[in-house]
Amino acid sequence: MINATSRRVVRNLAHRNLDWSAPVFRGDQELINKVNSFRAWCASADALAEKYSAPPTSIDFAGSKGKIRDVKLVDALESMYKSASVPAEVHVWDEADQASAAEQIEEAKVRMAETQDLIAETEAQIAQLKACRTTRETSLGELKEVYPEVAAEVETEINNREWFKDTLSK
């Protein structure tokens, strides 16, 4: 399984020119470590793909017969080796796994869209807070303009004579 995966990764990466020194790969130390381990894995996959690209060499049964005392054992292994036909290993991605992966991708896209909306909303709130920043020179009238709901609550509490409504000791 590693061989097929390695070949697939190497084949996919061979068509791309990745700039491993790009800023996107240098975010923080954890990301740098993960990128470096992935690069090492790619290099080992490349080495494995190159190592196993050619068919294996044939077994020297004649040489083994001279080194092993039980010649019948070597003959039996040789006849088994010559008569065996091992089918090629084929890896197929299970449809249930494909469906699960597609579902996870769609969920990730939805979460990404929600996150982008949240980022835009938060940036708008930050801009509004920066525009409404209070200082020692901010007047009560300006605070009422910036926070009308608080001003309305304060006026209601004053009219209802709820002087200590928002205090800790009741």
C-alpha positions in Angstrom: 0.0 0.0 0.0 2.9 2.4 0.7 4.3 1.8 -2.7 1.1 2.7 -4.5 0.6 5.7 -2.2 4.2 6.8 -2.6 4.0 6.5 -6.4 0.7 8.5 -6.5 2.1 11.3 -4.3 5.4 11.5 -6.2 3.5 11.5 -9.5 1.2 14.2 -8.3 4.0 16.3 -6.9 6.1 15.8 -10.0 3.7 18.0 -12.0 3.9 20.8 -9.5 6.7 23.1 -8.6 6.3 23.8 -4.9 8.2 26.6 -3.4 8.9 25.1 0.0 10.4 28.4 1.2 7.1 30.3 0.6 5.8 32.2 3.5 2.7 30.0 3.7 4.9 27.1 4.8 6.7 29.2 7.5 3.7 30.2 9.7 4.9 29.0 13.0 7.3 26.3 14.4 4.6 23.6 14.4 3.7 24.2 10.8 7.4 24.3 9.8 7.9 20.9 11.6 5.0 19.4 9.8 6.1 20.7 6.4 9.6 19.4 6.9 8.3 16.0 7.9 6.0 16.0 4.8 9.0 16.9 2.7 11.0 14.0 4.2 8.1 11.7 3.6 8.0 12.9 -0.1 11.7 12.3 -0.4 11.4 8.7 1.0 8.4 8.1 -1.3 10.4 9.2 -4.2 13.3 6.9 -3.2 10.9 4.0 -2.7 9.3 4.7 -6.1 12.6 4.7 -7.8 13.8 1.6 -5.9 10.7 -0.4 -6.8 10.2 0.9 -10.4 12.0 -2.1 -11.9 10.8 -5.7 -11.5 12.7 -7.7 -8.9 15.7 -9.7 -9.9 15.2 -13.4 -10.3 16.2 -15.8 -7.5 19.4 -17.8 -8.0 18.2 -21.3 -7.1 21.3 -22.9 -8.6 23.5 -21.0 -6.2 21.3 -21.8 -3.3 21.5 -25.6 -4.1 25.2 -25.5 -3.5 24.8 -23.7 -0.2 21.9 -25.5 1.4 22.1 -29.2 2.3 18.5 -30.1 1.6 18.3 -29.9 -2.2 14.7 -31.2 -2.2 13.7 -28.1 -0.2 15.3 -25.8 -2.8 13.7 -27.8 -5.7 10.3 -27.5 -4.0 10.7 -23.8 -3.5 11.9 -23.4 -7.1 8.9 -25.3 -8.5 6.5 -23.3 -6.3 8.1 -20.0 -7.4 7.9 -20.9 -11.1 4.3 -22.2 -10.9 3.0 -19.3 -8.8 1.3 -16.4 -10.4 0.8 -13.6 -8.0 -1.8 -11.0 -9.3 -0.8 -7.4 -9.2 -1.9 -5.5 -6.2 -4.6 -3.1 -7.1 -5.8 -0.4 -4.7 -9.4 0.9 -5.0 -10.8 3.6 -2.9 -13.9 2.3 -1.2 -17.1 4.1 -2.3 -18.2 4.5 1.3 -14.8 6.2 2.1 -15.2 8.4 -1.0 -18.6 9.4 0.1 -17.4 10.1 3.6 -14.5 12.2 2.3 -16.8 14.1 0.0 -19.2 14.8 2.9 -16.3 16.0 5.1 -15.1 18.3 2.3 -18.6 19.8 2.0 -18.9 20.2 5.7 -15.5 21.9 5.7 -16.6 24.2 2.9 -19.7 25.2 4.9 -17.6 25.8 8.0 -15.1 27.8 6.0 -17.9 30.0 4.6 -19.3 30.5 8.2 -15.8 31.3 9.4 -15.4 33.9 6.6 -18.7 35.4 7.5 -17.7 35.5 11.2 -14.4 37.1 10.3 -16.1 39.8 8.2 -18.6 40.4 11.0 -15.8 40.6 13.6 -13.8 43.0 11.5 -16.9 45.2 11.2 -17.4 45.2 14.9 -13.7 46.0 15.5 -14.0 49.0 13.0 -17.1 50.1 14.8 -15.4 49.9 18.2 -12.4 51.8 17.0 -14.7 54.5 15.6 -16.6 54.7 18.9 -13.5 54.5 21.1 -14.0 56.4 24.4 -11.5 58.6 26.0 -11.4 60.9 29.1 -12.8 63.7 26.8 -15.8 61.6 25.7 -19.0 63.3 26.8 -22.2 61.6 28.2 -24.1 62.8 25.1 -21.6 61.1 22.8 -21.9 57.9 24.8 -25.7 58.0 24.5 -25.3 58.4 20.7 -22.8 55.5 20.4 -24.7 53.2 22.8 -28.4 54.1 22.5 -29.6 50.8 24.1 -27.5 51.4 27.2 -28.8 55.0 27.4 -32.4 53.8 27.2 -31.8 51.2 29.9 -30.2 53.9 32.2 -33.1 56.3 31.6 -35.7 53.5 32.4 -33.8 52.6 35.6 -33.7 56.3 36.7 -37.5 56.7 36.0 -38.3 53.5 37.9 -36.0 54.6 40.7 -33.9 51.4 40.5 -30.8 53.1 41.8 -28.9 49.9 42.7 -30.2 47.5 40.2 -26.8 46.6 38.6 -24.8 46.4 41.7 -23.4 43.2 43.2 -25.0 43.4 46.6 -28.8 43.4 46.5 
